[in-house]
Amino acid sequence: MSQPSQHQPAVVVYSGGMDSFTLLHRARHQHTDVHALSFDYGQRHSRELGMARQVCQALGIAHQVVDIRAIHGLIDNSALTDPRQAIPSGRYAASNMQATVVPNRNMMLLSMSIAKAINIGARDVYYGAHAGDHLIYPDCRPAFVEAMNEAAGLADFNPLTIHAPYLQASKADILADGIRMGLDYRHTWTCYQGEELACGECGSCIDRLEAFAANGMEDPIAYRPS
């Protein structure tokens, strides 16, 4: 895998969640020209896109929200895209979080991010897969990243690399990295419910809360009363 060049532009898959928020800032430390890509695929927690817009505007980062809702009928068998399904509660586990798998999501998002990178002459694409996702989401596993990197190397005449720097890190590790960078996580959205206040009950919320607890901190966002 090639090392990123500070003088080359980079593309970051930026959902607006805490992992990709940390990743965005890490990429800013490694590149002077960062382009953030967010995707509207009809997710129920689309509130994350609003957070992404606000952050990029405040940082002066080039940001594009790609509307791919036309594919909703291809990926609607997921609790994250079908409002008729209940969002599972409880800690991340294959038994209860399988319902939140969006079919082939990362391959689609990375493919479009690779296209963006080629279009602007970038050689580096970043996305925020981490170790806590390996059990549940196949497109967050190391073998997937390796395969996508091989495909990315064939997608253009110039070498292009997909970076997943948190691939072997826990959410607590990612947060610790962000704390070292002095990041403010009020500007992120994690809850799968996408309501005014975070639910504190879905796997994503619980994972987030446990990450803050592991770092001896209180989550700065508001949660609805339990």
Contacts in CASP RR format, 6 or more apart in sequence:
PFRMAT RR
TARGET T0000
AUTHOR 0000-0000-0000
METHOD contacts of the structure
MODEL  1
MSQPSQHQPAVVVYSGGMDSFTLLHRARHQHTDVHALSFDYGQRHSRELG
MARQVCQALGIAHQVVDIRAIHGLIDNSALTDPRQAIPSGRYAASNMQAT
VVPNRNMMLLSMSIAKAINIGARDVYYGAHAGDHLIYPDCRPAFVEAMNE
AAGLADFNPLTIHAPYLQASKADILADGIRMGLDYRHTWTCYQGEELACG
ECGSCIDRLEAFAANGMEDPIAYRPS
1 149 0 8 1.000
1 161 0 8 1.000
1 163 0 8 1.000
2 123 0 8 1.000
2 159 0 8 1.000
2 161 0 8 1.000
4 10 0 8 1.000
4 30 0 8 1.000
4 31 0 8 1.000
4 123 0 8 1.000
4 124 0 8 1.000
4 161 0 8 1.000
4 163 0 8 1.000
5 31 0 8 1.000
5 123 0 8 1.000
5 124 0 8 1.000
6 30 0 8 1.000
6 31 0 8 1.000
6 32 0 8 1.000
7 32 0 8 1.000
8 31 0 8 1.000
8 33 0 8 1.000
8 121 0 8 1.000
8 122 0 8 1.000
8 123 0 8 1.000
8 124 0 8 1.000
9 31 0 8 1.000
9 33 0 8 1.000
9 34 0 8 1.000
9 35 0 8 1.000
9 117 0 8 1.000
9 120 0 8 1.000
9 121 0 8 1.000
9 122 0 8 1.000
10 27 0 8 1.000
10 30 0 8 1.000
10 31 0 8 1.000
10 33 0 8 1.000
10 34 0 8 1.000
10 35 0 8 1.000
10 117 0 8 1.000
10 122 0 8 1.000
10 123 0 8 1.000
10 124 0 8 1.000
10 125 0 8 1.000
10 126 0 8 1.000
11 34 0 8 1.000
11 35 0 8 1.000
11 36 0 8 1.000
11 37 0 8 1.000
11 113 0 8 1.000
11 116 0 8 1.000
11 117 0 8 1.000
11 120 0 8 1.000
11 122 0 8 1.000
11 124 0 8 1.000
11 125 0 8 1.000
11 126 0 8 1.000
12 20 0 8 1.000
12 23 0 8 1.000
12 24 0 8 1.000
12 27 0 8 1.000
12 34 0 8 1.000
12 35 0 8 1.000
12 36 0 8 1.000
12 37 0 8 1.000
12 125 0 8 1.000
12 126 0 8 1.000
12 127 0 8 1.000
13 20 0 8 1.000
13 37 0 8 1.000
13 39 0 8 1.000
13 109 0 8 1.000
13 110 0 8 1.000
13 113 0 8 1.000
13 125 0 8 1.000
13 126 0 8 1.000
13 127 0 8 1.000
13 128 0 8 1.000
14 20 0 8 1.000
14 21 0 8 1.000
14 23 0 8 1.000
14 24 0 8 1.000
14 36 0 8 1.000
14 37 0 8 1.000
14 38 0 8 1.000
14 52 0 8 1.000
14 56 0 8 1.000
14 63 0 8 1.000
15 38 0 8 1.000
15 39 0 8 1.000
15 48 0 8 1.000
15 52 0 8 1.000
16 38 0 8 1.000
16 48 0 8 1.000
16 49 0 8 1.000
16 50 0 8 1.000
16 51 0 8 1.000
16 52 0 8 1.000
16 55 0 8 1.000
16 188 0 8 1.000
16 189 0 8 1.000
17 48 0 8 1.000
17 51 0 8 1.000
17 52 0 8 1.000
17 188 0 8 1.000
17 189 0 8 1.000
17 190 0 8 1.000
18 171 0 8 1.000
18 174 0 8 1.000
18 175 0 8 1.000
18 185 0 8 1.000
18 188 0 8 1.000
18 190 0 8 1.000
18 208 0 8 1.000
18 211 0 8 1.000
19 128 0 8 1.000
19 130 0 8 1.000
19 166 0 8 1.000
19 171 0 8 1.000
19 174 0 8 1.000
20 127 0 8 1.000
20 128 0 8 1.000
21 55 0 8 1.000
21 183 0 8 1.000
21 185 0 8 1.000
21 187 0 8 1.000
21 188 0 8 1.000
22 166 0 8 1.000
22 174 0 8 1.000
22 175 0 8 1.000
22 177 0 8 1.000
22 178 0 8 1.000
22 181 0 8 1.000
22 183 0 8 1.000
23 126 0 8 1.000
23 127 0 8 1.000
23 128 0 8 1.000
23 165 0 8 1.000
23 166 0 8 1.000
24 34 0 8 1.000
24 36 0 8 1.000
24 55 0 8 1.000
24 61 0 8 1.000
25 178 0 8 1.000
25 181 0 8 1.000
25 183 0 8 1.000
26 126 0 8 1.000
26 165 0 8 1.000
26 177 0 8 1.000
26 181 0 8 1.000
27 34 0 8 1.000
27 124 0 8 1.000
27 126 0 8 1.000
28 34 0 8 1.000
28 59 0 8 1.000
28 61 0 8 1.000
29 181 0 8 1.000
31 124 0 8 1.000
34 61 0 8 1.000
34 62 0 8 1.000
35 61 0 8 1.000
35 62 0 8 1.000
35 63 0 8 1.000
35 64 0 8 1.000
35 116 0 8 1.000
35 120 0 8 1.000
35 122 0 8 1.000
36 52 0 8 1.000
36 56 0 8 1.000
36 61 0 8 1.000
36 62 0 8 1.000
36 63 0 8 1.000
36 64 0 8 1.000
37 63 0 8 1.000
37 64 0 8 1.000
37 66 0 8 1.000
37 109 0 8 1.000
37 112 0 8 1.000
37 113 0 8 1.000
37 116 0 8 1.000
38 48 0 8 1.000
38 49 0 8 1.000
38 52 0 8 1.000
38 53 0 8 1.000
38 63 0 8 1.000
38 64 0 8 1.000
38 65 0 8 1.000
38 66 0 8 1.000
39 65 0 8 1.000
39 66 0 8 1.000
39 68 0 8 1.000
39 109 0 8 1.000
39 112 0 8 1.000
40 46 0 8 1.000
40 49 0 8 1.000
40 65 0 8 1.000
40 66 0 8 1.000
40 67 0 8 1.000
40 68 0 8 1.000
40 69 0 8 1.000
41 68 0 8 1.000
41 69 0 8 1.000
41 71 0 8 1.000
41 72 0 8 1.000
41 75 0 8 1.000
41 81 0 8 1.000
41 102 0 8 1.000
41 105 0 8 1.000
42 69 0 8 1.000
42 72 0 8 1.000
42 81 0 8 1.000
43 80 0 8 1.000
43 81 0 8 1.000
43 102 0 8 1.000
44 79 0 8 1.000
44 80 0 8 1.000
44 81 0 8 1.000
44 83 0 8 1.000
44 87 0 8 1.000
44 192 0 8 1.000
44 193 0 8 1.000
44 194 0 8 1.000
45 80 0 8 1.000
45 189 0 8 1.000
45 191 0 8 1.000
45 192 0 8 1.000
45 193 0 8 1.000
45 194 0 8 1.000
46 194 0 8 1.000
47 189 0 8 1.000
47 194 0 8 1.000
47 195 0 8 1.000
48 188 0 8 1.000
48 189 0 8 1.000
48 190 0 8 1.000
48 194 0 8 1.000
49 65 0 8 1.000
50 189 0 8 1.000
51 187 0 8 1.000
51 188 0 8 1.000
51 189 0 8 1.000
52 63 0 8 1.000
52 65 0 8 1.000
53 63 0 8 1.000
53 65 0 8 1.000
54 187 0 8 1.000
55 61 0 8 1.000
55 187 0 8 1.000
56 62 0 8 1.000
56 63 0 8 1.000
57 63 0 8 1.000
58 187 0 8 1.000
64 116 0 8 1.000
66 112 0 8 1.000
68 108 0 8 1.000
68 112 0 8 1.000
71 108 0 8 1.000
72 81 0 8 1.000
74 103 0 8 1.000
75 81 0 8 1.000
75 102 0 8 1.000
75 103 0 8 1.000
75 104 0 8 1.000
75 105 0 8 1.000
76 82 0 8 1.000
77 103 0 8 1.000
78 85 0 8 1.000
78 99 0 8 1.000
78 100 0 8 1.000
78 101 0 8 1.000
78 102 0 8 1.000
78 103 0 8 1.000
79 85 0 8 1.000
79 86 0 8 1.000
79 87 0 8 1.000
79 88 0 8 1.000
79 99 0 8 1.000
79 100 0 8 1.000
79 192 0 8 1.000
80 87 0 8 1.000
80 100 0 8 1.000
80 102 0 8 1.000
80 192 0 8 1.000
81 102 0 8 1.000
85 99 0 8 1.000
87 99 0 8 1.000
87 100 0 8 1.000
87 192 0 8 1.000
87 193 0 8 1.000
87 199 0 8 1.000
87 202 0 8 1.000
88 96 0 8 1.000
88 97 0 8 1.000
88 99 0 8 1.000
88 100 0 8 1.000
88 202 0 8 1.000
88 203 0 8 1.000
89 96 0 8 1.000
89 199 0 8 1.000
89 201 0 8 1.000
89 202 0 8 1.000
89 203 0 8 1.000
90 96 0 8 1.000
90 201 0 8 1.000
90 202 0 8 1.000
90 203 0 8 1.000
90 206 0 8 1.000
91 203 0 8 1.000
91 206 0 8 1.000
91 207 0 8 1.000
92 132 0 8 1.000
92 135 0 8 1.000
92 136 0 8 1.000
92 203 0 8 1.000
92 206 0 8 1.000
92 207 0 8 1.000
93 135 0 8 1.000
93 136 0 8 1.000
94 135 0 8 1.000
94 136 0 8 1.000
96 203 0 8 1.000
97 136 0 8 1.000
97 203 0 8 1.000
98 136 0 8 1.000
100 136 0 8 1.000
100 192 0 8 1.000
101 136 0 8 1.000
101 137 0 8 1.000
101 138 0 8 1.000
104 139 0 8 1.000
105 139 0 8 1.000
106 127 0 8 1.000
106 129 0 8 1.000
106 137 0 8 1.000
106 139 0 8 1.000
106 140 0 8 1.000
106 144 0 8 1.000
106 148 0 8 1.000
107 139 0 8 1.000
107 144 0 8 1.000
107 148 0 8 1.000
109 127 0 8 1.000
110 125 0 8 1.000
110 127 0 8 1.000
110 148 0 8 1.000
110 152 0 8 1.000
110 162 0 8 1.000
113 125 0 8 1.000
113 127 0 8 1.000
114 125 0 8 1.000
114 152 0 8 1.000
114 155 0 8 1.000
114 156 0 8 1.000
114 160 0 8 1.000
114 162 0 8 1.000
116 122 0 8 1.000
117 123 0 8 1.000
117 124 0 8 1.000
117 125 0 8 1.000
117 160 0 8 1.000
118 155 0 8 1.000
118 156 0 8 1.000
118 160 0 8 1.000
121 158 0 8 1.000
122 160 0 8 1.000
123 158 0 8 1.000
123 159 0 8 1.000
123 160 0 8 1.000
123 161 0 8 1.000
124 160 0 8 1.000
124 161 0 8 1.000
124 163 0 8 1.000
125 152 0 8 1.000
125 160 0 8 1.000
125 161 0 8 1.000
125 162 0 8 1.000
125 163 0 8 1.000
126 162 0 8 1.000
126 163 0 8 1.000
126 164 0 8 1.000
126 165 0 8 1.000
127 162 0 8 1.000
127 163 0 8 1.000
127 164 0 8 1.000
128 164 0 8 1.000
128 165 0 8 1.000
128 166 0 8 1.000
129 137 0 8 1.000
129 139 0 8 1.000
129 140 0 8 1.000
129 141 0 8 1.000
129 144 0 8 1.000
129 145 0 8 1.000
129 164 0 8 1.000
129 166 0 8 1.000
129 167 0 8 1.000
130 140 0 8 1.000
130 166 0 8 1.000
130 167 0 8 1.000
130 169 0 8 1.000
130 170 0 8 1.000
130 171 0 8 1.000
130 173 0 8 1.000
130 174 0 8 1.000
131 166 0 8 1.000
131 167 0 8 1.000
131 168 0 8 1.000
131 169 0 8 1.000
131 170 0 8 1.000
132 140 0 8 1.000
132 170 0 8 1.000
132 171 0 8 1.000
132 207 0 8 1.000
133 140 0 8 1.000
133 141 0 8 1.000
134 140 0 8 1.000
134 141 0 8 1.000
134 142 0 8 1.000
138 144 0 8 1.000
142 167 0 8 1.000
142 168 0 8 1.000
145 162 0 8 1.000
145 164 0 8 1.000
145 167 0 8 1.000
148 162 0 8 1.000
149 161 0 8 1.000
149 162 0 8 1.000
152 160 0 8 1.000
152 161 0 8 1.000
152 162 0 8 1.000
153 159 0 8 1.000
153 160 0 8 1.000
153 161 0 8 1.000
166 173 0 8 1.000
166 174 0 8 1.000
166 177 0 8 1.000
169 177 0 8 1.000
170 211 0 8 1.000
171 207 0 8 1.000
171 208 0 8 1.000
171 210 0 8 1.000
171 211 0 8 1.000
172 210 0 8 1.000
172 211 0 8 1.000
172 214 0 8 1.000
172 215 0 8 1.000
174 211 0 8 1.000
175 185 0 8 1.000
175 211 0 8 1.000
175 212 0 8 1.000
175 214 0 8 1.000
175 215 0 8 1.000
176 215 0 8 1.000
179 215 0 8 1.000
179 217 0 8 1.000
184 220 0 8 1.000
185 219 0 8 1.000
185 220 0 8 1.000
185 221 0 8 1.000
186 220 0 8 1.000
186 221 0 8 1.000
188 221 0 8 1.000
189 198 0 8 1.000
189 221 0 8 1.000
190 198 0 8 1.000
190 204 0 8 1.000
190 205 0 8 1.000
190 207 0 8 1.000
190 208 0 8 1.000
191 198 0 8 1.000
191 199 0 8 1.000
191 200 0 8 1.000
191 202 0 8 1.000
191 204 0 8 1.000
191 205 0 8 1.000
192 199 0 8 1.000
192 202 0 8 1.000
192 203 0 8 1.000
192 204 0 8 1.000
192 205 0 8 1.000
193 199 0 8 1.000
193 202 0 8 1.000
195 224 0 8 1.000
197 222 0 8 1.000
197 223 0 8 1.000
197 224 0 8 1.000
198 205 0 8 1.000
198 221 0 8 1.000
198 222 0 8 1.000
198 223 0 8 1.000
198 224 0 8 1.000
199 205 0 8 1.000
199 223 0 8 1.000
199 224 0 8 1.000
200 206 0 8 1.000
200 209 0 8 1.000
200 223 0 8 1.000
200 224 0 8 1.000
200 226 0 8 1.000
201 226 0 8 1.000
205 223 0 8 1.000
208 219 0 8 1.000
209 219 0 8 1.000
212 218 0 8 1.000
212 219 0 8 1.000
END
